Amino acid sequence: MLVGTNCAMQEPAIRASLDAGIIYPEQCCPSPAHGYPGALGIAIPEDKAG
């Protein structure tokens, strides 16, 4: 299990977890829009961005 400790490390930690096939239970700020879009290459439209 990999646990992130700060915002700057969320994208690299999520990518590394996926590459290694391990569980990444929750990022530092629990939001699906924090870290995951950048790590997974998902574009969020401006009208949906918070």
C-alpha positions in Angstrom: 0.0 0.0 0.0 1.2 3.5 -0.9 0.1 6.5 1.1 0.6 10.1 -0.1 1.5 12.9 2.2 1.3 16.1 0.2 -0.5 17.5 -2.9 2.6 17.6 -5.0 3.1 13.9 -4.8 -0.4 12.7 -5.6 -0.1 12.3 -9.4 3.3 10.5 -9.3 2.1 8.3 -6.4 -1.1 7.3 -8.2 0.8 6.6 -11.4 3.4 4.5 -9.5 0.6 2.6 -7.7 -1.1 1.7 -10.9 2.2 0.7 -12.6 3.0 -1.5 -9.6 -0.5 -3.0 -9.3 -0.8 -1.9 -5.7 -3.7 -0.2 -3.8 -3.7 3.5 -3.4 -6.6 4.0 -0.9 -6.9 7.7 -0.6 -4.9 10.8 -1.5 -4.1 13.6 1.0 -7.2 15.6 0.0 -10.0 13.0 -0.5 -11.5 14.1 -3.8 -11.8 12.2 -7.1 -10.6 15.4 -8.9 -7.4 15.7 -6.8 -4.5 13.8 -8.5 -6.5 11.3 -10.5 -7.2 13.4 -13.6 -3.6 14.3 -14.1 -2.3 10.8 -13.2 -4.7 9.1 -15.6 -4.7 11.8 -18.4 -8.4 12.7 -17.9 -9.4 16.1 -19.1 -12.0 17.9 -16.9 -14.1 20.4 -18.9 -14.0 24.0 -17.6 -17.7 24.0 -16.9 -17.2 20.9 -14.6 -14.0 22.0 -12.9 -14.4 23.2 -9.3 
